Amino acid sequence: MQFVKYWSCIEVFFSMDIEDITKSISAGIASVLVFGGFAVVPFADYAKTKARVAQLYKKRSKAVHGASHQHVTYQDIVELSRWAAWLLVTMLSFSERGYPDRQSVRKDSMRLDANVGGSEKAPTHQG
């Protein structure tokens, strides 16, 4: 149940009216954790983090739509709770830095994700 509750908190930021929610959520979370200003995840771990988020989101879908929870580990819950906490702190900092809404954060996250594509150098925020 904790796992699903953390996802409910996280999804509100990146699951707007779009088709590929998994991509939006994985790129959004990875971008915020890497580029959000707190260095929660190092740039070198961007792709790995994005893949892990997608993996955890798949587990969330199985839990919500399949009424199953045996596949969710304690480590999954710990990792997701840490990310949820950092997302909340970072999103608040974004509002203080001038981001007007979550759509703006999502737009920047998608831009950053597109710019990362194999780059050795971290792109920068425009917000």
C-alpha positions in Angstrom: 0.0 0.0 0.0 2.9 2.4 0.8 4.3 1.8 -2.7 1.0 2.8 -4.4 0.6 5.9 -2.1 4.1 7.1 -3.1 3.2 6.7 -6.7 0.0 8.7 -6.2 2.1 11.5 -4.9 4.6 11.3 -7.7 2.2 10.8 -10.6 0.5 14.2 -10.1 3.6 16.0 -11.4 4.1 14.1 -14.6 1.0 12.2 -15.7 -0.8 15.0 -17.5 -3.0 14.4 -20.6 -0.4 12.5 -22.6 -0.2 9.1 -24.2 3.1 7.7 -22.9 2.8 8.2 -19.2 5.7 5.8 -18.5 8.1 8.0 -20.6 6.8 11.2 -19.1 7.1 9.9 -15.5 10.5 8.3 -16.0 12.0 11.2 -17.8 10.4 13.7 -15.4 11.6 12.0 -12.3 15.1 11.4 -13.6 15.4 15.0 -14.8 14.2 16.5 -11.5 16.5 14.2 -9.5 19.5 14.9 -11.7 19.0 18.5 -12.8 16.8 19.9 -10.0 19.6 21.6 -8.1 20.1 19.2 -5.2 22.3 16.6 -7.0 20.1 13.7 -5.7 21.3 11.6 -8.6 24.6 12.2 -10.4 24.4 13.0 -14.1 26.2 9.8 -15.0 23.3 7.8 -13.5 20.6 9.6 -15.5 19.8 6.7 -17.9 20.0 4.1 -15.2 17.7 6.1 -13.0 15.2 6.7 -15.8 15.2 2.9 -16.5 14.7 2.2 -12.8 11.8 4.6 -12.6 10.1 2.8 -15.6 10.7 -0.5 -13.9 9.1 0.7 -10.6 6.2 2.2 -12.6 5.6 -1.2 -14.2 5.5 -2.7 -10.7 3.0 0.0 -9.7 0.8 -0.9 -12.6 0.9 -4.5 -11.6 0.0 -3.6 -8.1 -2.9 -1.3 -9.0 -4.4 -3.1 -12.0 -3.5 -6.7 -11.0 -4.2 -6.4 -7.3 -0.8 -7.9 -6.6 1.9 -6.8 -4.2 4.3 -9.8 -3.8 6.5 -8.4 -6.5 7.2 -5.2 -4.6 10.3 -5.4 -2.4 11.1 -3.4 0.7 14.0 -1.8 -1.3 11.5 -0.7 -3.9 9.5 1.1 -1.3 12.6 2.7 0.3 13.9 4.0 -3.0 10.6 5.3 -4.1 9.9 7.1 -0.8 13.3 8.8 -1.0 12.6 10.0 -4.5 9.1 11.1 -3.6 10.5 13.2 -0.8 13.1 14.8 -3.0 10.6 15.5 -5.7 8.4 17.4 -3.3 11.3 19.4 -2.0 12.6 20.1 -5.6 9.1 21.0 -6.9 8.7 23.5 -4.2 12.1 25.0 -5.0 11.0 25.2 -8.6 8.0 27.3 -7.7 10.3 29.6 -5.7 12.6 29.8 -8.7 9.8 31.0 -11.0 8.3 27.9 -12.6 4.6 28.8 -12.8 3.1 25.3 -12.9 3.9 21.6 -13.2 3.4 21.7 -17.0 6.4 24.0 -17.2 8.5 21.5 -15.2 7.3 18.7 -17.4 8.2 20.6 -20.5 11.7 21.4 -19.2 12.1 17.7 -18.1 11.2 16.5 -21.6 13.6 19.0 -23.1 16.4 17.9 -20.8 15.7 14.3 -21.5 15.9 14.9 -25.2 19.2 16.7 -24.8 20.8 14.0 -22.7 20.6 11.4 -25.5 24.2 10.0 -25.2 25.7 13.4 -24.1 28.8 13.4 -21.9 27.9 16.9 -20.7 24.9 17.8 -18.6 22.4 20.2 -20.3 21.2 23.1 -18.2 17.8 24.3 -17.0 16.2 27.3 -18.7 13.7 28.0 -15.9 
